[in-house]
Amino acid sequence: MAFSPALALAQKDTSWFYDSHFHLTNYIQEGITPQQFLTIMGNRVGRSTLFGIPLQQQWSYGNSGDFAPTYYLASDAPLYYYSFTDAYIAMMYRSLTKEQQNRFDPMITGFNPTDMYAADHIKRVLKLFPGVFSGIGEFSIHKEFVSSKIAGETASLTNPALDRILDFAAEAGLVVILHNDIDMPFPKNGQQPYLMRQIYELFKRHPNATIIWAHCGLGRIVQPVKDQVRVIETALADPALSHLYIDISWTEVAKYVTSSPETIKNVAALINKYPDRFLFGTDEVAPANPDQYYNIYYIYKDLFKQLTPEAKQKLLTGNYKRLFDNARTKVRDWERRNP
């Protein structure tokens, strides 16, 4: 293999990975502190995104009585958007030393993607907390069992409010982490995944936005569509989607990827072919201990073995550094021009 200066420089970084997808708090806005997370990270994780969950699970006494639900599947009561999460993440970040802050890239999540004013919320957060945020997300449009529980209007990939959000993300240089399932949970045999067509059209409408598609479009119930690797490869090969990146976060996705030697081989071949387009993340939510946090890394060990050295380095650290370093520069510049 030819000498790669970028790879040689990266090899001086002894981190196992940078985490492109991490939730500090859960569905009732409880979790761990950044200081506690730093202890879990140790010297194994060089950098991480930092965001909460934009939705709050309502505790409806009429539904669950004295039982206080902590997860969206534990109650029939609705979810609602919780905008205070952005201020909370910003204040937690500001409680850190400068050296500690350099290891995190906080994200704005507390907006309603059906609201035409959502882009104004994001802009307001940047102005109120300059020097803090690098992106927006993870936020969801279509998500199994979640979308139907959210009070108010149902989010859609065709809603102009979402276009306003992505337009502003491009203007300010914010990285976008978007969750959108590639299909519905229980499609009929032969049913075409209309969400796939809609999301590709959305991506193409926003060529200047840096978009990370969370979990390859998969979910706990939303399993890979037929020829999933081919579907993703078609997107990555399209010049009009050169701004699209894929994260392989979440243990449920890792189980699909590592379900057989064939799936591991196919996914590894795709990452090796497009090494600049994939990111690794845990999608852990306020982990209680290191074992919980690092579990997904070990699940993927057989995948990592089949990657080229360059592809593995870019997946685990290089692509994160490139995208988020660029975002830090662009967003700080936007903040200076828009005090």
N, C-alpha and C positions, 0 to 999 in steps of 0.2 A: 504494500500500500504506500502511495506517495506521502511524503512528509506534509503534515497539515499544521501550520503555525497555530491555528485556533485550537486544534485538538491538543497540541503540546502544552499550550497555556492552560487549557481546561484541566489537564491532568495534574496540575499543581493544586487544584481544588480537591480536597479529600472528602468532600461531602458525598453522601450516597445519592442524594437527590435534592432538588428544589420542589416545593409543593405548590402546584398550580391551582389547587382546589381544597381550601380548608375553611371550615366553619368554627368560629370561636364560641358561638352560642347556638341554642337549639330552638325548637318551636314554641317555647314559653320564655325565650330570651334569657335563659340561664346557661351557664357554661363554666369555662375556666378563664383565668387571666392570661394575658400575653406572657407574663413572667413564668407562670406555670407551664405554658406551652414551650417557652424557651428551654426549660429544664428537660422536657420530653425531646425536643429537637437536639439538644446537646451539640456535638460537632458532626452529627450524621446528616443533618438537614441544614443546608447553608442559608436558604431563604424560603419564604412562604407568603402566599397571599393571606389576607386576613379579612374575613367578613362574617357577618351573622347570618340569620335567616330572615328574609323580609316579611315573613308571615307569622302571625301570632295565633295559636290555637285558643279559641274562646273556651272558658270554663263555664258551661251552661248548667246551672243547678237543675233546671228542668230536665236536662238530658242525662247527666251522670251523677247528680246528687252530690254527696260528699267526696266522690272520687274525682281527683284533680288530674285530668289528662295531661300528659307531657309530650304526646306525639299525635300527629294528625290522624293516624289510624285507630286511636284509642277512644274516639268520640265522634258522634254524629253532628256535634256543634260545628258551626262554620269557622273558617280561618279568615283573618282580616289583615290588611297591610299595616305594618308597624314601622312607621317612619323614624322613630326615635333610635332605631338600630344604628343609623349612620352617625349620629352624635355620640352614641355609646362607643362605637368602634374608634372614632376619632379621639375621644378622650382617653381610651385605653392605650392607644398608640402614643399619644402625647405624654403618657405617664412613664414612658420608657426613656432610657438614655439614648443619645444620638447613635451610638454604636449598635444598640439593640434595634432601634428604628430602621437602620439600614438593612436589617434582615427581613423586613416585612413590606408587603405591598398591599395596603388596605384598599377595599373596594366598596363602592356605594351600592346599596341594595334596597333601601327603604322607599321605593317608589311603586306606584300602581301602573303597570304597562298598558292599561286601557285608558289612562288619563292623558289628555292632550297637554296637561300641565306637568307631566312627569319629567320632561326634559328641563323644565324650569326648576324643579326640585333639585335635580342633579347639579345644575349650574349654581343654585343657591348654596348647596353643600360645599362645592369647591371654593366659593367665595368666603364662606364662613370659616372653613378649615383649610386655608392654603397650606401647601407643603405636605399634605397628608395622603391624599388618594391617588391611585394609579389607574383605576378602572371602575367599571360597573359590573355587578353580578357577584355571585351567580343569581340570576333571576329566571323565572320560568314563564313560558307561554302555555304550551300543552304539557302537562305532567300527570301521569296516571294517578287517579283518585284525589289529586290535589286540586286541579283546575275546577272541578265541579263543586268543591267545598268552599271556594273563596266567595265571600259575600260580594254582591254587586255584579257588574258586567263581566262576562267571561272573556279572558284574554284571547287574542287572535293574531296570527301571523300576517293578516291582511289589514290590521287596524293602523290607520295613519299615525296614531299615538306612538306606536312602536317605531315607525319610520322617523318621527321627530327625535326619539331617543337615540337611534343609531346615527342620525345626521349630526347630532350634537357630540356624540362620542367621537366621531371622525374629526369634527372641528377642534375639539379639545385634546385629541390624542389619547383618549381613554381606551384601554383594553376592555373588550366586552366578553363576559362569560355567560353564555346563553344556554339554558336548559330547554330543549324541545324534543319530546319523544318522536321517533321516526315513524311511529304508527300508533293506532289506538290499542288499548290493552287486549281486547278480544275481537279482532277482525274476523269477518266471515271468510270462508275459503274463497280465494280468488279476488278478494277485495284489494284494490290498489291503495297503497298508503298515500292518501292525498296530502298528508302533512309533509311528505318528502318533496313533492312538487312545490308546495307553498313556501317551504323553508329555503329551497334553492332559489326561488324567485326573490325572496327577501334578501338573501346574501348578495345576489346580483344587483339589487337596487342600491347597495351600499358598498361600493368597491373601495372606498377610502377608510372604512372602519376595520379595525383589527378585531376579528371575531373568533373566539374559541367556542366550538360546539361541544358542550359538556357530555361526557359519557358515550361518545359516538352515537348519540341519539337513542341509547338503550335505557331500560329501566328494570325494576324488579319483576314486573309482569310483562312489560313491553320487551319482548325478546327479539333477537336479530331477525330481520326480514330475510327472505330467500336471497342468497348471494350478497349478504351484507358487505363483505369485503369489496365486491365489485361496485356496489353502490357508492361506498366511500371513495374508492379509487376513481370513479367517474367524476366525482366532485373535485378531488385533488388534481386531476389531470386537466380540468377546465381552466384555461387562462383567465376567464372572468371571475374565478373564485380563488385567485392567488392570495387573497387576504384572509382565507379561511384556514383555521387550525382545529385540530381534534385533540381532546383530552381523553385519556383512558382511565380516568379516576373512577372510584367506587368499587367495592369488593364484589358487588353483583355483576358488574361488567367484567371484572377479572375472572370470575367463575365461568362466564361465557367464553372468554378468550382462551382460557386454559382447560376447557372441557374435554379436549382431545388433542392428540399429537397433530392432527390435520389442521385444527383451528389455530393452534400455536404457530405452526409453519406458515399458514396463510397470512396471519396478522403480522408476523415477523417479516415476511417478504414485503408486505405493504409498507411497513415502517422503514425497512432498508431502502425501498425504492423512493420514498418521500421523507427522508430523515429530518428535513427542516419544518415539517408540518405537524408533528405530534408532541404532546406534552404529558408528563406524568403528574398525577395528583392523587391524594388519598381520599378526598371527600369525607374525611372523618369529621364528626360533630362533637366538639368538646370532649376529646378522649380522656378517659379516666387514668390511663397508664400507657407506658410505651408499648406494651404488647398489643394493645388494641390499635394504637396508631400505626405501627409498622407491619401489621398483618398483611395488608395488601401488597407491600413490597415483596414479601416472601412468597405470596401466591403467584406473583409474576416472575419468579426466579427462572423458570424454564423458558419463558419468553425472552428474557434478557440474554440468555445464553445463545440465542439464535440471531441476535442483532450484531451487526458489524460494530467495531469499536466506535466509529464516528456516529452511527445512528444511535447507539446506546447513550453516548455522551450528550448528544443533542436532545434526546428524549428526556433524560433525567435532569439535566442542568442547562445545557446550552441554549435551547429554544426559549426557556423561561427567561434566562438572563437577557437575551436579545430583545424579546418583546417588551419586557417590563422595564429594562433600562431605557429603551426608546420611549416608552410611555412616561416614565418619570421626567425625562427631558422635555417632552412635548407639553405635558400637563402643567409643569412648572412655568413654561414659557407662556402658556395661555393665561395662567393666573397672574403673571406679571403684566400682561397686556389688558387684563380685565379685572382690575382691583375692586 
